[in-house]
Amino acid sequence: MRFLIAGAGAIGGYIGARMAQASQDVTLFARGPHLEAMRERGLRVVSADGTFEVRPRVIGDLAEAGPMDAIILGVKAHGLTQLAPRLQPLITDGTTVVSTQNGVPWWYFQVGAGEFSGMRLERVDPGGVIGAAIDPRRVVASLVYLGTEIVEPGVIRHTEGNRISLGEPDGSRSERCRAIAEALIQAGLRCPVTTRIRHEIWVKLLGNIAFNPISALTRATLAQMARDPEVRALVRNIMLEVEAVAGRLGIELPVSVDQRIAGAEKVGEHKTSMLQDLEAGRPMELEAVIGAALEIGECLGVAMPHTRSIYACARLLDGIAAAARRASA
């Protein structure tokens, strides 16, 4: 199979590097200093599992990509509005698009949503730009459980995790899921295929919506938040609100709120992705992770006062950080 990593940053670059190491046909699309470094020196991965270097095909212009069997979307959720229209010319009848974004994905109510089909999340897909560019029938869902960061252009540090769950949005089994999973497994990743990807999305959301914004506001790790009695109570209340929204959508979560908190505590002194983005001067994934859940809650009449309060504070923080970046540019 021919793969394109559309957004070869920390996550996409790591996946692409592992695929290149396994001699698979993979092209990495990147921009800026990271692109130039990979062109000049290749891509280096630093990991406790072993450090390695690869020289995959790297492009800075999607027009150079050529036909692809699978496109893995490696950008953050808020980057898709710009990326998706540029991918449209690359998507043929045989192309599968793998979404890897955190939060509620843009396709969630476009396929496999039952009675809720047709609902569009404005906070995830403003104006329907992504949905218009990428046919939801081309989408395979994925959830990424990797800890990676770009430590310098052309160098990615892998700190934890090696699992990517795949699933059809409608819960069916498919040959395309099996083929993509097989390629990722050959690259050394764990890649289970599930018929319950929608349930898994909400299990991951349960933690992300509660822990991520609080960590950005407090600079605390997962363990610090879970062990603080008052913060733990706030986390629990947010999770109960998210659980109520999932329930209205017909999603029965396989883990309890208390189990989810305990699981986060066991991860230890880990910084959430939202805190890492804030510290690195990047925009936080607020809308796809938190805003989308609030939007769904509004549509379904589910009150989410704790979630809304944390969202408001984190959104202000993100705005202040963005203004500071513009002032220093």
C-alpha positions as protocol buffer text, in pm:
chain_id: "A"
residue {
  index: 1
  type: MET
  ca { x: 0 y: 0 z: 0 }
}
residue {
  index: 2
  type: ARG
  ca { x: 105 y: 359 z: -67 }
}
residue {
  index: 3
  type: PHE
  ca { x: 69 y: 579 z: 242 }
}
residue {
  index: 4
  type: LEU
  ca { x: 77 y: 955 z: 281 }
}
residue {
  index: 5
  type: ILE
  ca { x: 130 y: 1106 z: 625 }
}
residue {
  index: 6
  type: ALA
  ca { x: -47 y: 1441 z: 583 }
}
residue {
  index: 7
  type: GLY
  ca { x: 114 y: 1632 z: 867 }
}
residue {
  index: 8
  type: ALA
  ca { x: 438 y: 1462 z: 972 }
}
residue {
  index: 9
  type: GLY
  ca { x: 475 y: 1634 z: 1308 }
}
residue {
  index: 10
  type: ALA
  ca { x: 534 y: 1457 z: 1638 }
}
residue {
  index: 11
  type: ILE
  ca { x: 265 y: 1189 z: 1596 }
}
residue {
  index: 12
  type: GLY
  ca { x: 250 y: 1164 z: 1217 }
}
residue {
  index: 13
  type: GLY
  ca { x: 627 y: 1180 z: 1186 }
}
residue {
  index: 14
  type: TYR
  ca { x: 673 y: 900 z: 1437 }
}
residue {
  index: 15
  type: ILE
  ca { x: 421 y: 677 z: 1258 }
}
residue {
  index: 16
  type: GLY
  ca { x: 584 y: 755 z: 926 }
}
residue {
  index: 17
  type: ALA
  ca { x: 930 y: 685 z: 1063 }
}
residue {
  index: 18
  type: ARG
  ca { x: 827 y: 345 z: 1194 }
}
residue {
  index: 19
  type: MET
  ca { x: 669 y: 262 z: 857 }
}
residue {
  index: 20
  type: ALA
  ca { x: 982 y: 374 z: 672 }
}
residue {
  index: 21
  type: GLN
  ca { x: 1196 y: 163 z: 905 }
}
residue {
  index: 22
  type: ALA
  ca { x: 982 y: -134 z: 799 }
}
residue {
  index: 23
  type: SER
  ca { x: 1053 y: -49 z: 432 }
}
residue {
  index: 24
  type: GLN
  ca { x: 694 y: 46 z: 357 }
}
residue {
  index: 25
  type: ASP
  ca { x: 589 y: 284 z: 80 }
}
residue {
  index: 26
  type: VAL
  ca { x: 530 y: 599 z: 284 }
}
residue {
  index: 27
  type: THR
  ca { x: 551 y: 970 z: 198 }
}
residue {
  index: 28
  type: LEU
  ca { x: 573 y: 1240 z: 466 }
}
residue {
  index: 29
  type: PHE
  ca { x: 421 y: 1584 z: 411 }
}
residue {
  index: 30
  type: ALA
  ca { x: 566 y: 1855 z: 634 }
}
residue {
  index: 31
  type: ARG
  ca { x: 653 y: 2223 z: 634 }
}
residue {
  index: 32
  type: GLY
  ca { x: 909 y: 2469 z: 769 }
}
residue {
  index: 33
  type: PRO
  ca { x: 1236 y: 2380 z: 947 }
}
residue {
  index: 34
  type: HIS
  ca { x: 1115 y: 2025 z: 1020 }
}
residue {
  index: 35
  type: LEU
  ca { x: 1067 y: 1963 z: 647 }
}
residue {
  index: 36
  type: GLU
  ca { x: 1408 y: 2105 z: 559 }
}
residue {
  index: 37
  type: ALA
  ca { x: 1582 y: 1905 z: 831 }
}
residue {
  index: 38
  type: MET
  ca { x: 1422 y: 1579 z: 714 }
}
residue {
  index: 39
  type: ARG
  ca { x: 1522 y: 1655 z: 356 }
}
residue {
  index: 40
  type: GLU
  ca { x: 1881 y: 1726 z: 452 }
}
residue {
  index: 41
  type: ARG
  ca { x: 1948 y: 1474 z: 728 }
}
residue {
  index: 42
  type: GLY
  ca { x: 1654 y: 1234 z: 734 }
}
residue {
  index: 43
  type: LEU
  ca { x: 1429 y: 1172 z: 1032 }
}
residue {
  index: 44
  type: ARG
  ca { x: 1568 y: 1058 z: 1367 }
}
residue {
  index: 45
  type: VAL
  ca { x: 1357 y: 892 z: 1638 }
}
residue {
  index: 46
  type: VAL
  ca { x: 1487 y: 884 z: 1995 }
}
residue {
  index: 47
  type: SER
  ca { x: 1311 y: 621 z: 2205 }
}
residue {
  index: 48
  type: ALA
  ca { x: 1369 y: 388 z: 2496 }
}
residue {
  index: 49
  type: ASP
  ca { x: 1279 y: 114 z: 2248 }
}
residue {
  index: 50
  type: GLY
  ca { x: 1582 y: 210 z: 2040 }
}
residue {
  index: 51
  type: THR
  ca { x: 1702 y: 515 z: 1850 }
}
residue {
  index: 52
  type: PHE
  ca { x: 1697 y: 497 z: 1471 }
}
residue {
  index: 53
  type: GLU
  ca { x: 1721 y: 713 z: 1159 }
}
residue {
  index: 54
  type: VAL
  ca { x: 1530 y: 684 z: 832 }
}
residue {
  index: 55
  type: ARG
  ca { x: 1520 y: 873 z: 506 }
}
residue {
  index: 56
  type: PRO
  ca { x: 1163 y: 844 z: 377 }
}
residue {
  index: 57
  type: ARG
  ca { x: 1027 y: 1040 z: 84 }
}
residue {
  index: 58
  type: VAL
  ca { x: 945 y: 1388 z: 220 }
}
residue {
  index: 59
  type: ILE
  ca { x: 743 y: 1656 z: 39 }
}
residue {
  index: 60
  type: GLY
  ca { x: 646 y: 2015 z: 113 }
}
residue {
  index: 61
  type: ASP
  ca { x: 388 y: 2041 z: -164 }
}
residue {
  index: 62
  type: LEU
  ca { x: 90 y: 1805 z: -175 }
}
residue {
  index: 63
  type: ALA
  ca { x: 80 y: 1836 z: -554 }
}
residue {
  index: 64
  type: GLU
  ca { x: 395 y: 1618 z: -553 }
}
residue {
  index: 65
  type: ALA
  ca { x: 228 y: 1335 z: -360 }
}
residue {
  index: 66
  type: GLY
  ca { x: 74 y: 1137 z: -644 }
}
residue {
  index: 67
  type: PRO
  ca { x: -200 y: 874 z: -600 }
}
residue {
  index: 68
  type: MET
  ca { x: -223 y: 718 z: -254 }
}
residue {
  index: 69
  type: ASP
  ca { x: -403 y: 415 z: -113 }
}
residue {
  index: 70
  type: ALA
  ca { x: -426 y: 563 z: 236 }
}
residue {
  index: 71
  type: ILE
  ca { x: -386 y: 914 z: 376 }
}
residue {
  index: 72
  type: ILE
  ca { x: -317 y: 941 z: 750 }
}
residue {
  index: 73
  type: LEU
  ca { x: -419 y: 1282 z: 884 }
}
residue {
  index: 74
  type: GLY
  ca { x: -140 y: 1384 z: 1118 }
}
residue {
  index: 75
  type: VAL
  ca { x: -237 y: 1744 z: 1193 }
}
residue {
  index: 76
  type: LYS
  ca { x: -424 y: 1871 z: 1498 }
}
residue {
  index: 77
  type: ALA
  ca { x: -802 y: 1895 z: 1467 }
}
residue {
  index: 78
  type: HIS
  ca { x: -795 y: 2273 z: 1416 }
}
residue {
  index: 79
  type: GLY
  ca { x: -550 y: 2229 z: 1127 }
}
residue {
  index: 80
  type: LEU
  ca { x: -790 y: 2022 z: 919 }
}
residue {
  index: 81
  type: THR
  ca { x: -994 y: 2318 z: 792 }
}
residue {
  index: 82
  type: GLN
  ca { x: -690 y: 2432 z: 593 }
}
residue {
  index: 83
  type: LEU
  ca { x: -554 y: 2087 z: 506 }
}
residue {
  index: 84
  type: ALA
  ca { x: -870 y: 1905 z: 395 }
}
residue {
  index: 85
  type: PRO
  ca { x: -947 y: 2109 z: 80 }
}
residue {
  index: 86
  type: ARG
  ca { x: -586 y: 2064 z: -34 }
}
residue {
  index: 87
  type: LEU
  ca { x: -619 y: 1686 z: -2 }
}
residue {
  index: 88
  type: GLN
  ca { x: -929 y: 1664 z: -219 }
}
residue {
  index: 89
  type: PRO
  ca { x: -738 y: 1623 z: -549 }
}
residue {
  index: 90
  type: LEU
  ca { x: -546 y: 1328 z: -400 }
}
residue {
  index: 91
  type: ILE
  ca { x: -854 y: 1131 z: -295 }
}
residue {
  index: 92
  type: THR
  ca { x: -966 y: 877 z: -555 }
}
residue {
  index: 93
  type: ASP
  ca { x: -1223 y: 599 z: -546 }
}
residue {
  index: 94
  type: GLY
  ca { x: -967 y: 369 z: -386 }
}
residue {
  index: 95
  type: THR
  ca { x: -830 y: 608 z: -123 }
}
residue {
  index: 96
  type: THR
  ca { x: -891 y: 561 z: 249 }
}
residue {
  index: 97
  type: VAL
  ca { x: -850 y: 856 z: 486 }
}
residue {
  index: 98
  type: VAL
  ca { x: -746 y: 774 z: 843 }
}
residue {
  index: 99
  type: SER
  ca { x: -845 y: 1036 z: 1101 }
}
residue {
  index: 100
  type: THR
  ca { x: -621 y: 1054 z: 1409 }
}
residue {
  index: 101
  type: GLN
  ca { x: -743 y: 1374 z: 1572 }
}
residue {
  index: 102
  type: ASN
  ca { x: -829 y: 1408 z: 1940 }
}
residue {
  index: 103
  type: GLY
  ca { x: -1183 y: 1492 z: 2047 }
}
residue {
  index: 104
  type: VAL
  ca { x: -1508 y: 1443 z: 1858 }
}
residue {
  index: 105
  type: PRO
  ca { x: -1413 y: 1398 z: 1489 }
}
residue {
  index: 106
  type: TRP
  ca { x: -1580 y: 1596 z: 1211 }
}
residue {
  index: 107
  type: TRP
  ca { x: -1729 y: 1279 z: 1057 }
}
residue {
  index: 108
  type: TYR
  ca { x: -1896 y: 1162 z: 1379 }
}
residue {
  index: 109
  type: PHE
  ca { x: -2253 y: 1247 z: 1276 }
}
residue {
  index: 110
  type: GLN
  ca { x: -2202 y: 1204 z: 901 }
}
residue {
  index: 111
  type: VAL
  ca { x: -2181 y: 825 z: 898 }
}
residue {
  index: 112
  type: GLY
  ca { x: -2296 y: 555 z: 1140 }
}
residue {
  index: 113
  type: ALA
  ca { x: -2475 y: 798 z: 1373 }
}
residue {
  index: 114
  type: GLY
  ca { x: -2822 y: 643 z: 1355 }
}
residue {
  index: 115
  type: GLU
  ca { x: -3097 y: 880 z: 1468 }
}
residue {
  index: 116
  type: PHE
  ca { x: -2844 y: 1162 z: 1508 }
}
residue {
  index: 117
  type: SER
  ca { x: -2720 y: 1148 z: 1147 }
}
residue {
  index: 118
  type: GLY
  ca { x: -2676 y: 1484 z: 982 }
}
residue {
  index: 119
  type: MET
  ca { x: -2583 y: 1685 z: 1291 }
}
residue {
  index: 120
  type: ARG
  ca { x: -2282 y: 1904 z: 1208 }
}
residue {
  index: 121
  type: LEU
  ca { x: -2045 y: 2029 z: 1473 }
}
residue {
  index: 122
  type: GLU
  ca { x: -1967 y: 2390 z: 1390 }
}
residue {
  index: 123
  type: ARG
  ca { x: -1687 y: 2404 z: 1648 }
}
residue {
  index: 124
  type: VAL
  ca { x: -1513 y: 2107 z: 1484 }
}
residue {
  index: 125
  type: ASP
  ca { x: -1592 y: 2177 z: 1117 }
}
residue {
  index: 126
  type: PRO
  ca { x: -1670 y: 2548 z: 1075 }
}
residue {
  index: 127
  type: GLY
  ca { x: -1884 y: 2598 z: 766 }
}
residue {
  index: 128
  type: GLY
  ca { x: -1866 y: 2226 z: 679 }
}
residue {
  index: 129
  type: VAL
  ca { x: -1532 y: 2273 z: 498 }
}
residue {
  index: 130
  type: ILE
  ca { x: -1380 y: 1941 z: 607 }
}
residue {
  index: 131
  type: GLY
  ca { x: -1692 y: 1736 z: 540 }
}
residue {
  index: 132
  type: ALA
  ca { x: -1721 y: 1887 z: 191 }
}
residue {
  index: 133
  type: ALA
  ca { x: -1360 y: 1801 z: 105 }
}
residue {
  index: 134
  type: ILE
  ca { x: -1340 y: 1450 z: 253 }
}
residue {
  index: 135
  type: ASP
  ca { x: -1624 y: 1208 z: 176 }
}
residue {
  index: 136
  type: PRO
  ca { x: -1706 y: 1042 z: 511 }
}
residue {
  index: 137
  type: ARG
  ca { x: -1738 y: 709 z: 331 }
}
residue {
  index: 138
  type: ARG
  ca { x: -1362 y: 727 z: 274 }
}
residue {
  index: 139
  type: VAL
  ca { x: -1288 y: 760 z: 647 }
}
residue {
  index: 140
  type: VAL
  ca { x: -1146 y: 499 z: 880 }
}
residue {
  index: 141
  type: ALA
  ca { x: -1143 y: 614 z: 1241 }
}
residue {
  index: 142
  type: SER
  ca { x: -841 y: 580 z: 1465 }
}
residue {
  index: 143
  type: LEU
  ca { x: -742 y: 667 z: 1819 }
}
residue {
  index: 144
  type: VAL
  ca { x: -374 y: 725 z: 1889 }
}
residue {
  index: 145
  type: TYR
  ca { x: -213 y: 637 z: 2221 }
}
residue {
  index: 146
  type: LEU
  ca { x: 141 y: 765 z: 2172 }
}
residue {
  index: 147
  type: GLY
  ca { x: 357 y: 1013 z: 2360 }
}
residue {
  index: 148
  type: THR
  ca { x: 587 y: 1194 z: 2116 }
}
residue {
  index: 149
  type: GLU
  ca { x: 737 y: 1539 z: 2067 }
}
residue {
  index: 150
  type: ILE
  ca { x: 961 y: 1717 z: 1817 }
}
residue {
  index: 151
  type: VAL
  ca { x: 1270 y: 1805 z: 2021 }
}
residue {
  index: 152
  type: GLU
  ca { x: 1437 y: 1978 z: 1725 }
}
residue {
  index: 153
  type: PRO
  ca { x: 1368 y: 1987 z: 1351 }
}
residue {
  index: 154
  type: GLY
  ca { x: 1410 y: 1637 z: 1212 }
}
residue {
  index: 155
  type: VAL
  ca { x: 1424 y: 1472 z: 1556 }
}
residue {
  index: 156
  type: ILE
  ca { x: 1126 y: 1312 z: 1733 }
}
residue {
  index: 157
  type: ARG
  ca { x: 1137 y: 1180 z: 2089 }
}
residue {
  index: 158
  type: HIS
  ca { x: 904 y: 890 z: 2168 }
}
residue {
  index: 159
  type: THR
  ca { x: 826 y: 872 z: 2540 }
}
residue {
  index: 160
  type: GLU
  ca { x: 543 y: 623 z: 2576 }
}
residue {
  index: 161
  type: GLY
  ca { x: 279 y: 410 z: 2408 }
}
residue {
  index: 162
  type: ASN
  ca { x: 265 y: 224 z: 2079 }
}
residue {
  index: 163
  type: ARG
  ca { x: -109 y: 164 z: 2022 }
}
residue {
  index: 164
  type: ILE
  ca { x: -333 y: 291 z: 1745 }
}
residue {
  index: 165
  type: SER
  ca { x: -690 y: 159 z: 1748 }
}
residue {
  index: 166
  type: LEU
  ca { x: -871 y: 141 z: 1414 }
}
residue {
  index: 167
  type: GLY
  ca { x: -1239 y: 105 z: 1338 }
}
residue {
  index: 168
  type: GLU
  ca { x: -1508 y: 173 z: 1080 }
}
residue {
  index: 169
  type: PRO
  ca { x: -1731 y: 465 z: 1182 }
}
residue {
  index: 170
  type: ASP
  ca { x: -2040 y: 249 z: 1131 }
}
residue {
  index: 171
  type: GLY
  ca { x: -1904 y: -35 z: 1344 }
}
residue {
  index: 172
  type: SER
  ca { x: -1863 y: -282 z: 1059 }
}
residue {
  index: 173
  type: ARG
  ca { x: -1560 y: -494 z: 978 }
}
residue {
  index: 174
  type: SER
  ca { x: -1373 y: -416 z: 657 }
}
residue {
  index: 175
  type: GLU
  ca { x: -1083 y: -530 z: 446 }
}
residue {
  index: 176
  type: ARG
  ca { x: -940 y: -177 z: 437 }
}
residue {
  index: 177
  type: CYS
  ca { x: -917 y: -164 z: 817 }
}
residue {
  index: 178
  type: ARG
  ca { x: -746 y: -501 z: 821 }
}
residue {
  index: 179
  type: ALA
  ca { x: -495 y: -395 z: 554 }
}
residue {
  index: 180
  type: ILE
  ca { x: -403 y: -69 z: 727 }
}
residue {
  index: 181
  type: ALA
  ca { x: -375 y: -243 z: 1064 }
}
residue {
  index: 182
  type: GLU
  ca { x: -148 y: -505 z: 910 }
}
residue {
  index: 183
  type: ALA
  ca { x: 83 y: -235 z: 775 }
}
residue {
  index: 184
  type: LEU
  ca { x: 102 y: -60 z: 1112 }
}
residue {
  index: 185
  type: ILE
  ca { x: 164 y: -388 z: 1294 }
}
residue {
  index: 186
  type: GLN
  ca { x: 449 y: -465 z: 1053 }
}
residue {
  index: 187
  type: ALA
  ca { x: 589 y: -125 z: 1151 }
}
residue {
  index: 188
  type: GLY
  ca { x: 604 y: -236 z: 1514 }
}
residue {
  index: 189
  type: LEU
  ca { x: 285 y: -72 z: 1642 }
}
residue {
  index: 190
  type: ARG
  ca { x: -3 y: -234 z: 1826 }
}
residue {
  index: 191
  type: CYS
  ca { x: -307 y: -185 z: 1606 }
}
residue {
  index: 192
  type: PRO
  ca { x: -627 y: -353 z: 1725 }
}
residue {
  index: 193
  type: VAL
  ca { x: -933 y: -324 z: 1499 }
}
residue {
  index: 194
  type: THR
  ca { x: -1253 y: -261 z: 1690 }
}
residue {
  index: 195
  type: THR
  ca { x: -1621 y: -253 z: 1600 }
}
residue {
  index: 196
  type: ARG
  ca { x: -1678 y: -16 z: 1894 }
}
residue {
  index: 197
  type: ILE
  ca { x: -1463 y: 279 z: 1793 }
}
residue {
  index: 198
  type: ARG
  ca { x: -1740 y: 523 z: 1892 }
}
residue {
  index: 199
  type: HIS
  ca { x: -1736 y: 390 z: 2248 }
}
residue {
  index: 200
  type: GLU
  ca { x: -1356 y: 416 z: 2258 }
}
residue {
  index: 201
  type: ILE
  ca { x: -1376 y: 778 z: 2139 }
}
residue {
  index: 202
  type: TRP
  ca { x: -1590 y: 867 z: 2441 }
}
residue {
  index: 203
  type: VAL
  ca { x: -1369 y: 675 z: 2684 }
}
residue {
  index: 204
  type: LYS
  ca { x: -1071 y: 879 z: 2566 }
}
residue {
  index: 205
  type: LEU
  ca { x: -1280 y: 1198 z: 2573 }
}
residue {
  index: 206
  type: LEU
  ca { x: -1380 y: 1127 z: 2931 }
}
residue {
  index: 207
  type: GLY
  ca { x: -1022 y: 1185 z: 3037 }
}
residue {
  index: 208
  type: ASN
  ca { x: -923 y: 1449 z: 2784 }
}
residue {
  index: 209
  type: ILE
  ca { x: -1213 y: 1686 z: 2856 }
}
residue {
  index: 210
  type: ALA
  ca { x: -1151 y: 1673 z: 3230 }
}
residue {
  index: 211
  type: PHE
  ca { x: -774 y: 1652 z: 3266 }
}
residue {
  index: 212
  type: ASN
  ca { x: -644 y: 1846 z: 2965 }
}
residue {
  index: 213
  type: PRO
  ca { x: -783 y: 2196 z: 3034 }
}
residue {
  index: 214
  type: ILE
  ca { x: -721 y: 2170 z: 3408 }
}
residue {
  index: 215
  type: SER
  ca { x: -361 y: 2073 z: 3341 }
}
residue {
  index: 216
  type: ALA
  ca { x: -317 y: 2376 z: 3114 }
}
residue {
  index: 217
  type: LEU
  ca { x: -462 y: 2605 z: 3380 }
}
residue {
  index: 218
  type: THR
  ca { x: -261 y: 2458 z: 3668 }
}
residue {
  index: 219
  type: ARG
  ca { x: 49 y: 2314 z: 3492 }
}
residue {
  index: 220
  type: ALA
  ca { x: -17 y: 1992 z: 3685 }
}
residue {
  index: 221
  type: THR
  ca { x: 55 y: 1635 z: 3576 }
}
residue {
  index: 222
  type: LEU
  ca { x: -208 y: 1360 z: 3567 }
}
residue {
  index: 223
  type: ALA
  ca { x: -96 y: 1220 z: 3902 }
}
residue {
  index: 224
  type: GLN
  ca { x: -97 y: 1562 z: 4070 }
}
residue {
  index: 225
  type: MET
  ca { x: -452 y: 1632 z: 3952 }
}
residue {
  index: 226
  type: ALA
  ca { x: -583 y: 1289 z: 4045 }
}
residue {
  index: 227
  type: ARG
  ca { x: -430 y: 1304 z: 4396 }
}
residue {
  index: 228
  type: ASP
  ca { x: -557 y: 1650 z: 4485 }
}
residue {
  index: 229
  type: PRO
  ca { x: -895 y: 1599 z: 4660 }
}
residue {
  index: 230
  type: GLU
  ca { x: -1062 y: 1915 z: 4531 }
}
residue {
  index: 231
  type: VAL
  ca { x: -932 y: 1884 z: 4177 }
}
residue {
  index: 232
  type: ARG
  ca { x: -1023 y: 1514 z: 4175 }
}
residue {
  index: 233
  type: ALA
  ca { x: -1380 y: 1610 z: 4270 }
}
residue {
  index: 234
  type: LEU
  ca { x: -1391 y: 1864 z: 3986 }
}
residue {
  index: 235
  type: VAL
  ca { x: -1256 y: 1606 z: 3741 }
}
residue {
  index: 236
  type: ARG
  ca { x: -1524 y: 1362 z: 3855 }
}
residue {
  index: 237
  type: ASN
  ca { x: -1804 y: 1616 z: 3804 }
}
residue {
  index: 238
  type: ILE
  ca { x: -1681 y: 1698 z: 3452 }
}
residue {
  index: 239
  type: MET
  ca { x: -1661 y: 1329 z: 3367 }
}
residue {
  index: 240
  type: LEU
  ca { x: -2015 y: 1272 z: 3491 }
}
residue {
  index: 241
  type: GLU
  ca { x: -2136 y: 1547 z: 3256 }
}
residue {
  index: 242
  type: VAL
  ca { x: -1950 y: 1392 z: 2963 }
}
residue {
  index: 243
  type: GLU
  ca { x: -2087 y: 1050 z: 3054 }
}
residue {
  index: 244
  type: ALA
  ca { x: -2440 y: 1197 z: 3046 }
}
residue {
  index: 245
  type: VAL
  ca { x: -2386 y: 1333 z: 2692 }
}
residue {
  index: 246
  type: ALA
  ca { x: -2251 y: 998 z: 2574 }
}
residue {
  index: 247
  type: GLY
  ca { x: -2552 y: 826 z: 2729 }
}
residue {
  index: 248
  type: ARG
  ca { x: -2792 y: 1049 z: 2536 }
}
residue {
  index: 249
  type: LEU
  ca { x: -2613 y: 938 z: 2218 }
}
residue {
  index: 250
  type: GLY
  ca { x: -2667 y: 575 z: 2312 }
}
residue {
  index: 251
  type: ILE
  ca { x: -2305 y: 517 z: 2417 }
}
residue {
  index: 252
  type: GLU
  ca { x: -2268 y: 305 z: 2729 }
}
residue {
  index: 253
  type: LEU
  ca { x: -1913 y: 351 z: 2852 }
}
residue {
  index: 254
  type: PRO
  ca { x: -1725 y: 31 z: 2942 }
}
residue {
  index: 255
  type: VAL
  ca { x: -1543 y: 195 z: 3235 }
}
residue {
  index: 256
  type: SER
  ca { x: -1675 y: 395 z: 3527 }
}
residue {
  index: 257
  type: VAL
  ca { x: -1573 y: 752 z: 3604 }
}
residue {
  index: 258
  type: ASP
  ca { x: -1379 y: 637 z: 3911 }
}
residue {
  index: 259
  type: GLN
  ca { x: -1198 y: 371 z: 3709 }
}
residue {
  index: 260
  type: ARG
  ca { x: -1104 y: 633 z: 3449 }
}
residue {
  index: 261
  type: ILE
  ca { x: -959 y: 862 z: 3718 }
}
residue {
  index: 262
  type: ALA
  ca { x: -768 y: 576 z: 3876 }
}
residue {
  index: 263
  type: GLY
  ca { x: -625 y: 484 z: 3536 }
}
residue {
  index: 264
  type: ALA
  ca { x: -502 y: 839 z: 3482 }
}
residue {
  index: 265
  type: GLU
  ca { x: -339 y: 841 z: 3826 }
}
residue {
  index: 266
  type: LYS
  ca { x: -148 y: 524 z: 3740 }
}
residue {
  index: 267
  type: VAL
  ca { x: 2 y: 694 z: 3432 }
}
residue {
  index: 268
  type: GLY
  ca { x: 191 y: 912 z: 3679 }
}
residue {
  index: 269
  type: GLU
  ca { x: 375 y: 1241 z: 3626 }
}
residue {
  index: 270
  type: HIS
  ca { x: 262 y: 1286 z: 3268 }
}
residue {
  index: 271
  type: LYS
  ca { x: 183 y: 1620 z: 3106 }
}
residue {
  index: 272
  type: THR
  ca { x: -130 y: 1620 z: 2892 }
}
residue {
  index: 273
  type: SER
  ca { x: -110 y: 1710 z: 2524 }
}
residue {
  index: 274
  type: MET
  ca { x: -291 y: 2036 z: 2594 }
}
residue {
  index: 275
  type: LEU
  ca { x: -34 y: 2141 z: 2852 }
}
residue {
  index: 276
  type: GLN
  ca { x: 247 y: 2042 z: 2615 }
}
residue {
  index: 277
  type: ASP
  ca { x: 91 y: 2257 z: 2340 }
}
residue {
  index: 278
  type: LEU
  ca { x: 61 y: 2555 z: 2576 }
}
residue {
  index: 279
  type: GLU
  ca { x: 422 y: 2525 z: 2692 }
}
residue {
  index: 280
  type: ALA
  ca { x: 543 y: 2491 z: 2332 }
}
residue {
  index: 281
  type: GLY
  ca { x: 354 y: 2802 z: 2222 }
}
residue {
  index: 282
  type: ARG
  ca { x: 101 y: 2614 z: 2011 }
}
residue {
  index: 283
  type: PRO
  ca { x: -279 y: 2658 z: 2003 }
}
residue {
  index: 284
  type: MET
  ca { x: -466 y: 2414 z: 2226 }
}
residue {
  index: 285
  type: GLU
  ca { x: -721 y: 2168 z: 2086 }
}
residue {
  index: 286
  type: LEU
  ca { x: -1007 y: 2322 z: 2280 }
}
residue {
  index: 287
  type: GLU
  ca { x: -1288 y: 2309 z: 2026 }
}
residue {
  index: 288
  type: ALA
  ca { x: -1257 y: 1949 z: 1909 }
}
residue {
  index: 289
  type: VAL
  ca { x: -1200 y: 1818 z: 2260 }
}
residue {
  index: 290
  type: ILE
  ca { x: -1423 y: 2036 z: 2480 }
}
residue {
  index: 291
  type: GLY
  ca { x: -1623 y: 2272 z: 2259 }
}
residue {
  index: 292
  type: ALA
  ca { x: -1765 y: 1983 z: 2056 }
}
residue {
  index: 293
  type: ALA
  ca { x: -1893 y: 1805 z: 2365 }
}
residue {
  index: 294
  type: LEU
  ca { x: -2053 y: 2129 z: 2486 }
}
residue {
  index: 295
  type: GLU
  ca { x: -2213 y: 2178 z: 2145 }
}
residue {
  index: 296
  type: ILE
  ca { x: -2357 y: 1827 z: 2153 }
}
residue {
  index: 297
  type: GLY
  ca { x: -2476 y: 1880 z: 2510 }
}
residue {
  index: 298
  type: GLU
  ca { x: -2656 y: 2198 z: 2403 }
}
residue {
  index: 299
  type: CYS
  ca { x: -2828 y: 2017 z: 2116 }
}
residue {
  index: 300
  type: LEU
  ca { x: -2939 y: 1731 z: 2343 }
}
residue {
  index: 301
  type: GLY
  ca { x: -3039 y: 1945 z: 2641 }
}
residue {
  index: 302
  type: VAL
  ca { x: -2769 y: 1812 z: 2875 }
}
residue {
  index: 303
  type: ALA
  ca { x: -2644 y: 2070 z: 3128 }
}
residue {
  index: 304
  type: MET
  ca { x: -2264 y: 2081 z: 3160 }
}
residue {
  index: 305
  type: PRO
  ca { x: -2186 y: 2364 z: 3408 }
}
residue {
  index: 306
  type: HIS
  ca { x: -1853 y: 2228 z: 3533 }
}
residue {
  index: 307
  type: THR
  ca { x: -1728 y: 2156 z: 3182 }
}
residue {
  index: 308
  type: ARG
  ca { x: -1841 y: 2498 z: 3059 }
}
residue {
  index: 309
  type: SER
  ca { x: -1661 y: 2679 z: 3341 }
}
residue {
  index: 310
  type: ILE
  ca { x: -1330 y: 2505 z: 3277 }
}
residue {
  index: 311
  type: TYR
  ca { x: -1371 y: 2558 z: 2902 }
}
residue {
  index: 312
  type: ALA
  ca { x: -1425 y: 2933 z: 2949 }
}
residue {
  index: 313
  type: CYS
  ca { x: -1107 y: 2967 z: 3157 }
}
residue {
  index: 314
  type: ALA
  ca { x: -897 y: 2756 z: 2919 }
}
residue {
  index: 315
  type: ARG
  ca { x: -1031 y: 2946 z: 2617 }
}
residue {
  index: 316
  type: LEU
  ca { x: -928 y: 3276 z: 2775 }
}
residue {
  index: 317
  type: LEU
  ca { x: -583 y: 3135 z: 2851 }
}
residue {
  index: 318
  type: ASP
  ca { x: -548 y: 3017 z: 2490 }
}
residue {
  index: 319
  type: GLY
  ca { x: -649 y: 3361 z: 2364 }
}
residue {
  index: 320
  type: ILE
  ca { x: -398 y: 3537 z: 2588 }
}
residue {
  index: 321
  type: ALA
  ca { x: -123 y: 3301 z: 2472 }
}
residue {
  index: 322
  type: ALA
  ca { x: -218 y: 3361 z: 2106 }
}
residue {
  index: 323
  type: ALA
  ca { x: -201 y: 3740 z: 2158 }
}
residue {
  index: 324
  type: ALA
  ca { x: 143 y: 3706 z: 2316 }
}
residue {
  index: 325
  type: ARG
  ca { x: 264 y: 3502 z: 2017 }
}
residue {
  index: 326
  type: ARG
  ca { x: 138 y: 3764 z: 1774 }
}
residue {
  index: 327
  type: ALA
  ca { x: 303 y: 4044 z: 1973 }
}
residue {
  index: 328
  type: SER
  ca { x: 640 y: 3869 z: 1968 }
}
residue {
  index: 329
  type: ALA
  ca { x: 623 y: 3770 z: 1600 }
}
